[in-house]
């Protein structure tokens, strides 16, 4: 199965979440045929939020500066958890990016349910 390219550091970030097994799903597991992507459209808003938070926490350590404020990965995850305006924007940006990226995967990479 031909998967879209990914940078090595991004492989540590989950691409989806399987509510049946309560596990995050990673690129290498999909590439090896061990797991399938659980469609994001089938996740609840709470599950999507947990996915976005886990993606933030497993991202390479970075700082994000917005309007004079600086946030590290943990602080961004806390903003998402608290559902602040900024946290909601970061959540939407990550999930929209993830949906776009996953749209490049072949249909056989996805779980059928």
C-alpha positions as CSV (number, residue, x, y, z in Angstrom):
1,X,0.0,0.0,0.0
2,X,1.4,3.4,-1.0
3,X,1.2,6.0,1.7
4,X,1.8,9.7,1.4
5,X,5.2,10.8,2.6
6,X,5.8,11.9,6.1
7,X,8.8,13.4,7.9
8,X,10.5,11.1,10.4
9,X,9.7,13.3,13.4
10,X,5.9,13.4,12.5
11,X,5.7,9.6,12.9
12,X,5.6,10.0,16.7
13,X,2.3,11.9,16.3
14,X,-0.9,9.9,16.1
15,X,-2.9,10.0,12.9
16,X,-6.1,8.7,14.5
17,X,-7.7,7.1,17.5
18,X,-9.5,3.8,17.8
19,X,-12.3,4.1,20.4
20,X,-12.8,0.3,20.4
21,X,-9.2,-0.4,21.6
22,X,-8.7,3.0,23.2
23,X,-5.4,3.4,21.3
24,X,-3.9,6.0,19.1
25,X,-2.9,5.0,15.6
26,X,0.4,5.9,14.1
27,X,1.9,6.1,10.6
28,X,4.3,3.2,11.0
29,X,1.5,0.8,12.2
30,X,-0.5,1.7,9.1
31,X,2.5,1.3,6.8
32,X,3.2,-2.1,8.4
33,X,-0.4,-3.2,7.9
34,X,-0.9,-3.7,11.7
35,X,-3.6,-1.1,12.0
36,X,-6.1,0.9,9.9
37,X,-7.0,4.6,10.3
38,X,-10.2,5.1,12.2
39,X,-12.1,7.7,10.2
40,X,-12.0,11.1,12.0
41,X,-15.6,11.8,11.0
42,X,-16.7,8.9,13.2
43,X,-14.9,10.3,16.3
44,X,-16.9,12.3,18.9
45,X,-15.8,15.9,19.6
46,X,-14.3,14.7,22.8
47,X,-12.3,12.0,21.0
48,X,-11.1,14.5,18.4
49,X,-10.0,16.8,21.2
50,X,-8.0,14.0,22.9
51,X,-6.4,13.2,19.5
52,X,-5.4,16.8,19.0
53,X,-4.0,17.1,22.5
54,X,-2.0,13.9,22.1
55,X,-0.7,15.2,18.8
56,X,0.4,18.4,20.5
57,X,2.1,16.6,23.3
58,X,4.0,14.2,21.0
59,X,5.0,17.0,18.6
60,X,8.7,17.9,18.6
61,X,9.4,20.4,21.4
62,X,8.6,23.9,20.1
63,X,7.4,27.2,21.2
64,X,4.6,29.2,19.5
65,X,4.4,32.9,19.9
66,X,1.1,34.7,19.4
67,X,0.5,38.3,20.2
68,X,3.5,38.5,22.5
69,X,2.6,35.3,24.4
70,X,4.8,32.3,24.1
71,X,3.5,28.7,24.5
72,X,5.3,25.4,24.7
73,X,3.6,22.1,23.7
74,X,2.2,21.5,27.2
75,X,0.8,25.0,27.4
76,X,-0.8,24.6,24.0
77,X,-2.3,21.3,25.0
78,X,-3.7,23.0,28.2
79,X,-5.2,25.8,26.0
80,X,-7.0,23.0,24.0
81,X,-8.2,21.3,27.2
82,X,-9.5,24.5,28.6
83,X,-11.2,25.3,25.3
84,X,-10.0,28.9,25.3
85,X,-10.5,30.8,22.1
86,X,-6.8,30.3,21.2
87,X,-7.0,26.6,22.2
88,X,-10.1,26.1,19.9
89,X,-8.2,27.8,17.1
90,X,-5.2,25.5,17.6
91,X,-7.5,22.5,17.8
92,X,-9.3,23.5,14.5
93,X,-6.0,24.1,12.7
94,X,-4.5,20.8,13.7
95,X,-7.6,18.7,12.9
96,X,-8.1,20.5,9.6
97,X,-4.5,19.8,8.7
98,X,-4.9,16.2,9.7
99,X,-8.1,15.8,7.6
100,X,-6.3,17.2,4.6
101,X,-3.3,14.9,5.2
102,X,-5.4,11.8,5.6
103,X,-7.3,12.6,2.4
104,X,-4.2,11.6,0.6
105,X,-4.2,8.1,2.0
106,X,-5.6,5.2,-0.1
107,X,-9.1,3.9,0.9
108,X,-7.6,0.6,2.0
109,X,-5.7,2.4,4.8
110,X,-9.0,3.1,6.6
111,X,-11.0,0.9,8.9
112,X,-14.3,-0.2,7.4
113,X,-17.1,-0.2,9.9
